[in-house]
Amino acid sequence: MIDLEQMIARIVDERIALALAKVNAVAPYTSTNLPPDCPSRRAFATACKRIPSACLQGKCWVVARADWDAHRSRPRRTGRDIDALISAAGYRPTTKRLVRAGGS
């Protein structure tokens, strides 16, 4: 015999799961609902400060998923080339190996 109560409960559970999936797909990322590629609230806050559309609501940062994905997909530019970084570290760039500036 089919248990009508269990069948209705299963249908309701499936519909709730679908509705929650739709809500989560458009819900913004927040400090309490972190994106999967963000390890901590602090990292999220640091990244949000560089996203123009992100806003601080009390102590919670909020940013749209599309804006987060667009920001994270852009290549990051350091503004310095590798030779400048090597020189700043006290090395001189060569084609074969790094040599300490002023020494061998």
The first five atom37 places (N, CA, C, CB, O) and aatype in JSON, in Angstrom:
{
  "aatype": [12, 9, 3, 10, 6, 5, 12, 9, 0, 1, 9, 19, 3, 6, 1, 9, 0, 10, 0, 10, 0, 11, 19, 2, 0, 19, 0, 14, 18, 16, 15, 16, 2, 10, 14, 14, 3, 4, 14, 15, 1, 1, 0, 13, 0, 16, 0, 4, 11, 1, 9, 14, 15, 0, 4, 10, 5, 7, 11, 4, 17, 19, 19, 0, 1, 0, 3, 17, 3, 0, 8, 1, 15, 1, 14, 1, 1, 16, 7, 1, 3, 9, 3, 0, 10, 9, 15, 0, 0, 7, 18, 1, 14, 16, 16, 11, 1, 10, 19, 1, 0, 7, 7, 15],
  "atom_mask": [
    [1, 1, 1, 1, 1],
    [1, 1, 1, 1, 1],
    [1, 1, 1, 1, 1],
    [1, 1, 1, 1, 1],
    [1, 1, 1, 1, 1],
    [1, 1, 1, 1, 1],
    [1, 1, 1, 1, 1],
    [1, 1, 1, 1, 1],
    [1, 1, 1, 1, 1],
    [1, 1, 1, 1, 1],
    [1, 1, 1, 1, 1],
    [1, 1, 1, 1, 1],
    [1, 1, 1, 1, 1],
    [1, 1, 1, 1, 1],
    [1, 1, 1, 1, 1],
    [1, 1, 1, 1, 1],
    [1, 1, 1, 1, 1],
    [1, 1, 1, 1, 1],
    [1, 1, 1, 1, 1],
    [1, 1, 1, 1, 1],
    [1, 1, 1, 1, 1],
    [1, 1, 1, 1, 1],
    [1, 1, 1, 1, 1],
    [1, 1, 1, 1, 1],
    [1, 1, 1, 1, 1],
    [1, 1, 1, 1, 1],
    [1, 1, 1, 1, 1],
    [1, 1, 1, 1, 1],
    [1, 1, 1, 1, 1],
    [1, 1, 1, 1, 1],
    [1, 1, 1, 1, 1],
    [1, 1, 1, 1, 1],
    [1, 1, 1, 1, 1],
    [1, 1, 1, 1, 1],
    [1, 1, 1, 1, 1],
    [1, 1, 1, 1, 1],
    [1, 1, 1, 1, 1],
    [1, 1, 1, 1, 1],
    [1, 1, 1, 1, 1],
    [1, 1, 1, 1, 1],
    [1, 1, 1, 1, 1],
    [1, 1, 1, 1, 1],
    [1, 1, 1, 1, 1],
    [1, 1, 1, 1, 1],
    [1, 1, 1, 1, 1],
    [1, 1, 1, 1, 1],
    [1, 1, 1, 1, 1],
    [1, 1, 1, 1, 1],
    [1, 1, 1, 1, 1],
    [1, 1, 1, 1, 1],
    [1, 1, 1, 1, 1],
    [1, 1, 1, 1, 1],
    [1, 1, 1, 1, 1],
    [1, 1, 1, 1, 1],
    [1, 1, 1, 1, 1],
    [1, 1, 1, 1, 1],
    [1, 1, 1, 1, 1],
    [1, 1, 1, 0, 1],
    [1, 1, 1, 1, 1],
    [1, 1, 1, 1, 1],
    [1, 1, 1, 1, 1],
    [1, 1, 1, 1, 1],
    [1, 1, 1, 1, 1],
    [1, 1, 1, 1, 1],
    [1, 1, 1, 1, 1],
    [1, 1, 1, 1, 1],
    [1, 1, 1, 1, 1],
    [1, 1, 1, 1, 1],
    [1, 1, 1, 1, 1],
    [1, 1, 1, 1, 1],
    [1, 1, 1, 1, 1],
    [1, 1, 1, 1, 1],
    [1, 1, 1, 1, 1],
    [1, 1, 1, 1, 1],
    [1, 1, 1, 1, 1],
    [1, 1, 1, 1, 1],
    [1, 1, 1, 1, 1],
    [1, 1, 1, 1, 1],
    [1, 1, 1, 0, 1],
    [1, 1, 1, 1, 1],
    [1, 1, 1, 1, 1],
    [1, 1, 1, 1, 1],
    [1, 1, 1, 1, 1],
    [1, 1, 1, 1, 1],
    [1, 1, 1, 1, 1],
    [1, 1, 1, 1, 1],
    [1, 1, 1, 1, 1],
    [1, 1, 1, 1, 1],
    [1, 1, 1, 1, 1],
    [1, 1, 1, 0, 1],
    [1, 1, 1, 1, 1],
    [1, 1, 1, 1, 1],
    [1, 1, 1, 1, 1],
    [1, 1, 1, 1, 1],
    [1, 1, 1, 1, 1],
    [1, 1, 1, 1, 1],
    [1, 1, 1, 1, 1],
    [1, 1, 1, 1, 1],
    [1, 1, 1, 1, 1],
    [1, 1, 1, 1, 1],
    [1, 1, 1, 1, 1],
    [1, 1, 1, 0, 1],
    [1, 1, 1, 0, 1],
    [1, 1, 1, 1, 1]
  ],
  "atom_positions": [
    [[0.84, -1.18, 0.0], [0.0, 0.0, 0.0], [0.89, 1.24, 0.0], [-0.96, 0.0, 1.22], [1.88, 1.31, 0.73]],
    [[0.54, 2.19, -0.78], [1.3, 3.43, -0.89], [0.92, 4.35, 0.26], [1.05, 4.12, -2.26], [-0.26, 4.6, 0.53]],
    [[1.94, 4.85, 0.93], [1.69, 5.77, 2.03], [1.54, 7.18, 1.45], [2.84, 5.72, 3.1], [2.53, 7.79, 1.04]],
    [[0.34, 7.67, 1.42], [0.03, 8.97, 0.82], [0.78, 10.1, 1.49], [-1.47, 9.23, 0.88], [1.22, 11.04, 0.83]],
    [[0.93, 10.02, 2.79], [1.62, 11.08, 3.54], [3.1, 11.17, 3.13], [1.5, 10.82, 5.05], [3.63, 12.27, 2.96]],
    [[3.75, 10.02, 2.98], [5.16, 10.01, 2.57], [5.32, 10.52, 1.14], [5.75, 8.6, 2.69], [6.28, 11.23, 0.83]],
    [[4.38, 10.16, 0.27], [4.44, 10.6, -1.12], [4.28, 12.12, -1.21], [3.35, 9.89, -1.95], [5.01, 12.77, -1.95]],
    [[3.36, 12.67, -0.47], [3.16, 14.12, -0.46], [4.39, 14.82, 0.12], [1.9, 14.51, 0.34], [4.82, 15.85, -0.4]],
    [[4.94, 14.27, 1.18], [6.14, 14.86, 1.79], [7.31, 14.85, 0.82], [6.51, 14.1, 3.07], [8.06, 15.82, 0.76]],
    [[7.47, 13.78, 0.06], [8.55, 13.71, -0.92], [8.36, 14.75, -2.03], [8.63, 12.29, -1.53], [9.32, 15.39, -2.44]],
    [[7.15, 14.91, -2.51], [6.86, 15.9, -3.55], [7.12, 17.31, -3.03], [5.39, 15.77, -4.04], [7.71, 18.13, -3.73]],
    [[6.68, 17.58, -1.81], [6.91, 18.9, -1.21], [8.41, 19.15, -1.04], [6.18, 19.01, 0.16], [8.89, 20.25, -1.34]],
    [[9.15, 18.15, -0.58], [10.6, 18.29, -0.42], [11.29, 18.6, -1.74], [11.18, 17.02, 0.18], [12.18, 19.45, -1.79]],
    [[10.88, 17.92, -2.81], [11.46, 18.16, -4.13], [11.18, 19.58, -4.6], [10.92, 17.15, -5.15], [12.06, 20.26, -5.14]],
    [[9.96, 20.03, -4.4], [9.59, 21.39, -4.83], [10.33, 22.45, -4.02], [8.08, 21.61, -4.7], [10.75, 23.47, -4.56]],
    [[10.49, 22.21, -2.73], [11.24, 23.15, -1.89], [12.7, 23.2, -2.34], [11.15, 22.75, -0.39], [13.3, 24.27, -2.41]],
    [[13.27, 22.04, -2.63], [14.66, 21.99, -3.1], [14.83, 22.75, -4.41], [15.12, 20.53, -3.27], [15.81, 23.47, -4.58]],
    [[13.89, 22.6, -5.33], [13.96, 23.34, -6.59], [13.84, 24.84, -6.37], [12.85, 22.87, -7.54], [14.57, 25.62, -6.97]],
    [[12.92, 25.24, -5.51], [12.74, 26.66, -5.22], [13.99, 27.25, -4.58], [11.53, 26.88, -4.31], [14.4, 28.36, -4.92]],
    [[14.6, 26.53, -3.64], [15.82, 27.01, -3.0], [16.98, 27.1, -3.99], [16.2, 26.11, -1.85], [17.79, 28.02, -3.91]],
    [[17.06, 26.16, -4.91], [18.1, 26.19, -5.93], [17.96, 27.43, -6.81], [18.07, 24.92, -6.78], [18.96, 28.05, -7.17]],
    [[16.72, 27.79, -7.15], [16.49, 28.99, -7.96], [16.87, 30.25, -7.2], [15.03, 29.06, -8.41], [17.47, 31.16, -7.76]],
    [[16.5, 30.3, -5.93], [16.82, 31.47, -5.1], [18.33, 31.61, -4.94], [16.15, 31.36, -3.72], [18.88, 32.71, -5.07]],
    [[19.01, 30.5, -4.66], [20.46, 30.54, -4.47], [21.2, 30.9, -5.74], [20.95, 29.21, -3.95], [22.3, 31.45, -5.68]],
    [[20.61, 30.6, -6.9], [21.27, 30.91, -8.17], [21.3, 32.42, -8.42], [20.56, 30.2, -9.32], [22.19, 32.9, -9.13]],
    [[20.36, 33.18, -7.87], [20.32, 34.62, -8.11], [20.63, 35.43, -6.86], [18.98, 35.01, -8.64], [20.81, 36.65, -6.95]],
    [[20.69, 34.78, -5.72], [20.97, 35.5, -4.47], [22.39, 36.03, -4.5], [20.75, 34.57, -3.24], [23.3, 35.37, -5.0]],
    [[22.59, 37.23, -3.98], [23.95, 37.79, -3.99], [24.86, 37.07, -3.0], [23.92, 39.28, -3.67], [24.39, 36.44, -2.05]],
    [[26.16, 37.18, -3.24], [27.12, 36.68, -2.25], [27.22, 37.7, -1.13], [28.51, 36.41, -2.9], [27.2, 38.91, -1.38]],
    [[27.32, 37.22, 0.08], [27.46, 38.1, 1.23], [28.57, 37.57, 2.13], [26.12, 38.21, 2.01], [29.12, 36.5, 1.89]],
    [[28.88, 38.32, 3.16], [29.9, 37.88, 4.11], [29.47, 36.61, 4.85], [30.18, 38.99, 5.12], [30.31, 35.87, 5.36]],
    [[28.17, 36.36, 4.89], [27.68, 35.14, 5.54], [27.37, 34.04, 4.53], [26.44, 35.45, 6.35], [27.25, 32.87, 4.91]],
    [[27.25, 34.39, 3.26], [27.01, 33.44, 2.17], [28.17, 33.58, 1.18], [25.62, 33.68, 1.46], [28.01, 34.16, 0.11]],
    [[29.33, 33.05, 1.55], [30.55, 33.24, 0.77], [30.52, 32.47, -0.54], [31.76, 32.83, 1.58], [29.92, 31.4, -0.62]],
    [[31.17, 33.02, -1.57], [31.31, 32.27, -2.81], [32.23, 31.05, -2.61], [31.86, 33.18, -3.93], [33.04, 31.04, -1.69]],
    [[32.1, 30.05, -3.46], [32.9, 28.83, -3.27], [34.41, 29.05, -3.43], [32.45, 27.79, -4.24], [35.19, 28.28, -2.87]],
    [[34.83, 30.07, -4.17], [36.26, 30.28, -4.38], [36.86, 31.26, -3.37], [36.5, 30.78, -5.78], [37.98, 31.73, -3.57]],
    [[36.13, 31.56, -2.32], [36.62, 32.52, -1.32], [36.82, 31.8, 0.02], [35.64, 33.72, -1.17], [35.86, 31.25, 0.57]],
    [[38.06, 31.8, 0.55], [38.33, 31.0, 1.74], [37.83, 31.58, 3.07], [39.78, 30.8, 1.84], [37.61, 30.83, 4.02]],
    [[37.66, 32.92, 3.14], [37.28, 33.5, 4.43], [36.51, 34.79, 4.25], [38.52, 33.74, 5.29], [36.47, 35.36, 3.16]],
    [[35.91, 35.25, 5.35], [35.19, 36.53, 5.32], [36.15, 37.69, 5.05], [34.45, 36.76, 6.64], [35.81, 38.64, 4.35]],
    [[37.34, 37.58, 5.61], [38.34, 38.65, 5.42], [38.76, 38.74, 3.95], [39.58, 38.39, 6.31], [38.86, 39.84, 3.4]],
    [[38.99, 37.61, 3.31], [39.35, 37.6, 1.89], [38.2, 38.15, 1.05], [39.72, 36.18, 1.43], [38.41, 38.88, 0.07]],
    [[36.97, 37.8, 1.43], [35.8, 38.3, 0.72], [35.69, 39.81, 0.86], [34.52, 37.63, 1.25], [35.43, 40.51, -0.13]],
    [[35.9, 40.33, 2.05], [35.82, 41.78, 2.28], [36.91, 42.5, 1.48], [35.97, 42.1, 3.78], [36.65, 43.56, 0.91]],
    [[38.1, 41.95, 1.45], [39.2, 42.56, 0.7], [38.86, 42.62, -0.79], [40.51, 41.78, 0.91], [39.1, 43.63, -1.44]],
    [[38.32, 41.53, -1.31], [37.95, 41.5, -2.73], [36.78, 42.46, -3.01], [37.57, 40.07, -3.16], [36.76, 43.11, -4.05]],
    [[35.83, 42.54, -2.1], [34.67, 43.42, -2.3], [35.08, 44.88, -2.37], [33.66, 43.22, -1.18], [34.43, 45.67, -3.06]],
    [[36.12, 45.26, -1.67], [36.58, 46.65, -1.69], [37.05, 47.07, -3.08], [37.7, 46.86, -0.68], [37.1, 48.26, -3.39]],
    [[37.39, 46.09, -3.93], [37.85, 46.39, -5.28], [36.74, 46.25, -6.32], [39.0, 45.48, -5.65], [36.97, 46.51, -7.5]],
    [[35.55, 45.86, -5.9], [34.42, 45.72, -6.82], [33.52, 46.94, -6.63], [33.62, 44.38, -6.56], [32.95, 47.12, -5.55]],
    [[33.38, 47.77, -7.65], [32.6, 49.02, -7.5], [31.15, 48.82, -7.07], [32.62, 49.76, -8.78], [30.6, 49.66, -6.35]],
    [[30.52, 47.73, -7.5], [29.1, 47.54, -7.18], [28.88, 46.89, -5.81], [28.45, 46.68, -8.24], [27.74, 46.81, -5.35]],
    [[29.93, 46.43, -5.16], [29.79, 45.82, -3.84], [29.48, 46.9, -2.81], [31.08, 45.04, -3.44], [29.99, 48.02, -2.89]],
    [[28.64, 46.55, -1.84], [28.3, 47.54, -0.83], [28.37, 46.91, 0.56], [26.9, 48.14, -1.09], [28.21, 45.7, 0.72]],
    [[28.6, 47.74, 1.53], [28.68, 47.3, 2.91], [27.36, 47.62, 3.59], [29.88, 47.98, 3.65], [26.97, 48.78, 3.69]],
    [[26.68, 46.59, 4.05], [25.41, 46.76, 4.76], [25.64, 46.37, 6.21], [24.26, 45.9, 4.1], [25.6, 45.19, 6.56]],
    [[25.87, 47.36, 7.02], [26.24, 47.1, 8.41], [27.64, 46.54, 8.46], [0.0, 0.0, 0.0], [28.59, 47.23, 8.09]],
    [[27.8, 45.31, 8.91], [29.1, 44.65, 8.92], [29.22, 43.59, 7.83], [29.35, 44.02, 10.28], [30.18, 42.83, 7.79]],
    [[28.25, 43.55, 6.94], [28.16, 42.49, 5.93], [28.34, 43.06, 4.53], [26.81, 41.75, 6.04], [27.58, 43.94, 4.11]],
    [[29.33, 42.57, 3.8], [29.52, 42.96, 2.41], [28.54, 42.19, 1.54], [30.97, 42.7, 1.96], [28.28, 41.01, 1.78]],
    [[27.99, 42.86, 0.52], [27.04, 42.25, -0.4], [27.47, 42.59, -1.83], [25.58, 42.74, -0.12], [27.74, 43.75, -2.14]],
    [[27.53, 41.58, -2.68], [27.88, 41.79, -4.09], [27.1, 40.79, -4.94], [29.43, 41.63, -4.32], [26.93, 39.63, -4.57]],
    [[26.63, 41.26, -6.09], [25.88, 40.39, -7.0], [26.8, 39.29, -7.53], [25.27, 41.2, -8.18], [27.99, 39.51, -7.73]],
    [[26.23, 38.12, -7.75], [27.02, 37.0, -8.24], [27.69, 37.31, -9.58], [26.15, 35.76, -8.38], [28.84, 36.95, -9.8]],
    [[26.97, 37.98, -10.47], [27.52, 38.3, -11.79], [28.73, 39.23, -11.65], [26.44, 38.94, -12.69], [29.73, 39.06, -12.34]],
    [[28.62, 40.21, -10.76], [29.74, 41.14, -10.55], [30.93, 40.43, -9.92], [29.3, 42.32, -9.66], [32.08, 40.7, -10.29]],
    [[30.67, 39.52, -8.99], [31.76, 38.76, -8.36], [32.47, 37.9, -9.42], [31.22, 37.86, -7.21], [33.7, 37.89, -9.5]],
    [[31.68, 37.19, -10.23], [32.27, 36.32, -11.24], [33.05, 37.13, -12.27], [31.18, 35.51, -11.94], [34.12, 36.71, -12.71]],
    [[32.52, 38.29, -12.66], [33.24, 39.13, -13.63], [34.55, 39.64, -13.04], [32.35, 40.32, -14.06], [35.56, 39.69, -13.74]],
    [[34.53, 40.02, -11.78], [35.75, 40.52, -11.13], [36.78, 39.42, -10.98], [35.41, 41.13, -9.76], [37.97, 39.64, -11.21]],
    [[36.35, 38.24, -10.58], [37.29, 37.14, -10.34], [37.83, 36.53, -11.62], [36.62, 36.07, -9.52], [38.9, 35.93, -11.61]],
    [[37.11, 36.68, -12.74], [37.57, 36.08, -13.99], [38.59, 36.94, -14.72], [36.38, 35.82, -14.89], [39.28, 36.46, -15.62]],
    [[38.7, 38.22, -14.33], [39.67, 39.09, -14.99], [41.08, 38.72, -14.55], [39.39, 40.57, -14.66], [41.31, 38.4, -13.39]],
    [[42.04, 38.76, -15.48], [43.42, 38.52, -15.07], [43.91, 39.67, -14.19], [44.35, 38.35, -16.3], [43.62, 40.84, -14.45]],
    [[44.65, 39.33, -13.17], [45.15, 40.35, -12.27], [46.47, 40.9, -12.78], [45.33, 39.79, -10.85], [47.36, 40.15, -13.2]],
    [[46.58, 42.19, -12.75], [47.81, 42.84, -13.2], [48.51, 43.43, -12.0], [47.51, 43.93, -14.26], [47.91, 44.12, -11.17]],
    [[49.78, 43.15, -11.91], [50.54, 43.68, -10.78], [51.07, 45.07, -11.08], [51.69, 42.74, -10.43], [51.4, 45.82, -10.16]],
    [[51.16, 45.42, -12.35], [51.68, 46.73, -12.71], [53.2, 46.74, -12.81], [0.0, 0.0, 0.0], [53.8, 47.75, -13.18]],
    [[53.83, 45.62, -12.48], [55.28, 45.52, -12.58], [55.62, 44.26, -13.36], [55.95, 45.5, -11.17], [54.96, 43.23, -13.2]],
    [[56.63, 44.34, -14.17], [57.02, 43.15, -14.92], [57.95, 42.28, -14.08], [57.68, 43.53, -16.25], [58.43, 42.71, -13.03]],
    [[58.21, 41.09, -14.55], [58.99, 40.14, -13.77], [60.43, 40.61, -13.57], [58.98, 38.79, -14.45], [61.02, 40.36, -12.52]],
    [[61.01, 41.29, -14.57], [62.38, 41.77, -14.42], [62.48, 42.82, -13.31], [62.89, 42.37, -15.74], [63.47, 42.85, -12.58]],
    [[61.47, 43.66, -13.19], [61.48, 44.67, -12.13], [61.36, 44.0, -10.76], [60.33, 45.68, -12.34], [62.0, 44.44, -9.8]],
    [[60.56, 42.96, -10.66], [60.43, 42.25, -9.4], [61.73, 41.55, -9.02], [59.29, 41.23, -9.48], [62.13, 41.55, -7.85]],
    [[62.39, 40.95, -10.0], [63.66, 40.28, -9.74], [64.71, 41.28, -9.3], [64.15, 39.52, -11.0], [65.46, 41.03, -8.35]],
    [[64.77, 42.42, -9.98], [65.73, 43.46, -9.61], [65.45, 44.01, -8.21], [65.71, 44.6, -10.63], [66.38, 44.28, -7.45]],
    [[64.19, 44.19, -7.88], [63.83, 44.7, -6.56], [64.23, 43.73, -5.46], [62.33, 44.98, -6.49], [64.47, 44.15, -4.32]],
    [[64.29, 42.45, -5.78], [64.68, 41.44, -4.8], [66.2, 41.33, -4.66], [64.1, 40.09, -5.18], [66.7, 40.55, -3.85]],
    [[66.93, 42.11, -5.45], [68.39, 42.08, -5.35], [69.06, 41.12, -6.3], [0.0, 0.0, 0.0], [70.24, 40.81, -6.13]],
    [[68.34, 40.65, -7.29], [68.92, 39.76, -8.29], [68.95, 40.46, -9.62], [68.13, 38.45, -8.38], [68.23, 41.44, -9.83]],
    [[69.77, 39.96, -10.54], [69.74, 40.49, -11.9], [69.26, 39.36, -12.8], [71.14, 41.03, -12.36], [69.72, 38.23, -12.69]],
    [[68.35, 39.67, -13.68], [67.8, 38.62, -14.53], [68.8, 38.18, -15.59], [66.51, 39.11, -15.2], [69.46, 39.02, -16.21]],
    [[68.91, 36.92, -15.8], [69.71, 36.36, -16.89], [68.84, 35.32, -17.6], [71.05, 35.72, -16.37], [67.75, 35.0, -17.13]],
    [[69.32, 34.82, -18.68], [68.53, 33.84, -19.42], [68.63, 32.45, -18.82], [68.97, 33.79, -20.87], [67.74, 31.62, -19.02]],
    [[69.71, 32.17, -18.07], [69.91, 30.82, -17.55], [69.54, 30.69, -16.08], [71.34, 30.41, -17.75], [68.84, 29.75, -15.71]],
    [[70.0, 31.6, -15.24], [69.74, 31.48, -13.82], [69.79, 32.86, -13.18], [70.77, 30.52, -13.16], [70.24, 33.83, -13.79]],
    [[69.32, 32.93, -11.98], [69.36, 34.2, -11.26], [70.71, 34.34, -10.57], [68.21, 34.29, -10.23], [71.21, 33.39, -9.97]],
    [[71.27, 35.51, -10.67], [72.57, 35.78, -10.06], [72.4, 36.96, -9.12], [73.67, 36.07, -11.15], [71.83, 37.98, -9.5]],
    [[72.89, 36.81, -7.89], [72.8, 37.89, -6.92], [73.55, 39.1, -7.45], [73.38, 37.45, -5.55], [74.71, 39.0, -7.86]],
    [[72.87, 40.26, -7.45], [73.49, 41.48, -7.96], [74.73, 41.8, -7.13], [72.49, 42.67, -7.93], [74.69, 41.76, -5.9]],
    [[75.83, 42.12, -7.8], [77.08, 42.45, -7.11], [77.9, 41.24, -6.72], [0.0, 0.0, 0.0], [78.93, 41.38, -6.07]],
    [[77.48, 40.07, -7.08], [78.23, 38.86, -6.74], [78.12, 37.83, -7.82], [0.0, 0.0, 0.0], [77.56, 38.1, -8.89]],
    [[78.65, 36.66, -7.57], [78.59, 35.63, -8.61], [77.63, 34.52, -8.23], [79.97, 35.05, -8.87], [77.46, 33.57, -8.99]]
  ]
}
